[in-house]
Amino acid sequence: MSKKSIDISAFGLAKGKELKGDDFYSFKQLEDIAVAVVCDGVGSATGGAKAAKRTADFLINSLKNRPKAWDMQKAILHFIKNINHILYMESMQEYGRPELVTTLALAVIEGRRLYGANVGDSRIYLKRDGKLTQLSIDHAMDEKDMEHILTAAIGLEESVNPYYFENNLNSGDKILLCSDGLYNDLSEEELRDGIEINASFLVKKASRKFNDNLPDDTSAIVIKVKELDPRNDFKNRNLLIAPVYKKGDIIDGYTLIKPLAQHKRVWLCSKRGLRYVIKFAPKEAIDDEKILDLFVKEVWNAKRLKAGFFVKAAVPNNRTHRYYIMRYIDGIDLKNKIKKKKLSIDSAIELANFMLKAAIFLIRKDLVHGDIKPENIIVYNKRAKEQFKFVDFGSITEAYSEISRAGTPSYLAPERFNGAPITEQSEIFAIGVTLYEALTGKLPYGEIEPFQTPNFKPPKPPSSLNPNIPKWLDIVILRSIEIDTKKRYTHFSNMLYELNNPDKAEPYYFAGETFISKNPLSICRAVLIISLVLNFILILFM
């Protein structure tokens, strides 16, 4: 679930002059789902506030790590029943009666689908086409003046039967989750109009009715659906994944010519006399939903990232197999090119500009490449000039989202081996390693094997391996591959500026540099002063 697809606001106020109430609300936007929870701890229960927080935290964490084989309905109902049982058993053990009791309103958005559940009288509303509809039901007494008495709540009994629902979403839909403190104080018309603004507006409007002295804790979450995640469309289409593709196979009019990778899932192909590259989903995606999700994400990125930094890609509407098409470029990947001949200084500067500008393009979309290395860059000639393009969409992901060792070990920043997420700084490190290798043919920290935890030592200056490299470029590269993140460039723009304005670069001294090389002007001045003093002393004794 893209963070740009929905807008979430949340707010709550305690009743009267209380500093803290029994309500608790929380929300989490993950890569594939968004989860929102409002819990109203039962005030008559000793542990109402504690139960509200425990329930919200438990459900968000559980849904975040839910088994991929479970559908959303199974996951939601299973986890609600789990936390209900936990709170009930703890209450009976500690108090001998139900005291960890709370209501629950839960909403989950996945792709174009809204999943929801509630227990008690916290509500979920949906506004569409100007009409506000209550999607949840109240577990409360029907008799007049007894509506506040709950017939069901989390932790009230050993087992619970949540009310569960699903609905398709439309762009422009608004979803409201709230405790009874809100809908008891605002009319349906006020809720319908206030949902257009945000959660804070709704809660404060209710508070103003009582001169900021609310009779009950009041909480709300408002979710505005700006656009729906199209990745679910890609995933839910009934497309084939063949275990094996062979030379001569014709897939939707594309004739397979030769494989371009050992796993034979990337092929050179032709259609109507033109050449293309076709990339099929891994055969493991047939049985592994996680691998299928990753390929769907790759297809989505290939389709939407329209910029000159990447090979042009397309997803045919009438495809019968799970694949996407890329423009064929007659070139060579950078890894094989530098095996034959290292890049010139001018070409290396062009390469660095290309990588940094591509990285800036991605980070503006909250994305990072995730696997910058020579194998993923193709070099080709256009108008007698070397050009570069990224040819792999499979590793592109949200910034700060990946905390595994995803990527190629020899290009991973040191902090990535210790569980740090992908950031601008870790991408800068990969850019620097690629640039170092393109100019020297060597890796600054040597070849690092998968699952190895390397011991990083200061690298040799690239100019010691290629004397054509100027001092200023030496410094730019070494700063980009600094082991210490405090000394490494922080942003792509910092490195790009110094790359193109070396005379304005900040001073930088790399490990192993001698004091003389660090301070040549100061040393010359000192030698001159000492020489003058010695000459003066000699004159005095003559």
Helices and strands as residue ranges (DSSP letters): E 6-13, E 23-29, E 34-40, H 48-64, H 72-94, E 104-110, E 113-119, E 123-128, E 131-134, E 163-168, E 174-178, H 180-183, H 188-194, H 199-208, E 218-225, H 231-236, E 250-251, E 254-259, E 266-271, E 274-280, G 283-286, H 289-304, E 313-314, E 323-327, E 332-333, H 334-340, H 345-363, E 367-368, G 374-376, E 377-382, E 385-390, E 397-398, G 409-411, G 414-418, H 424-440, G 462-464, H 471-480, H 492-500, G 502-504, H 515-518, H 520-541
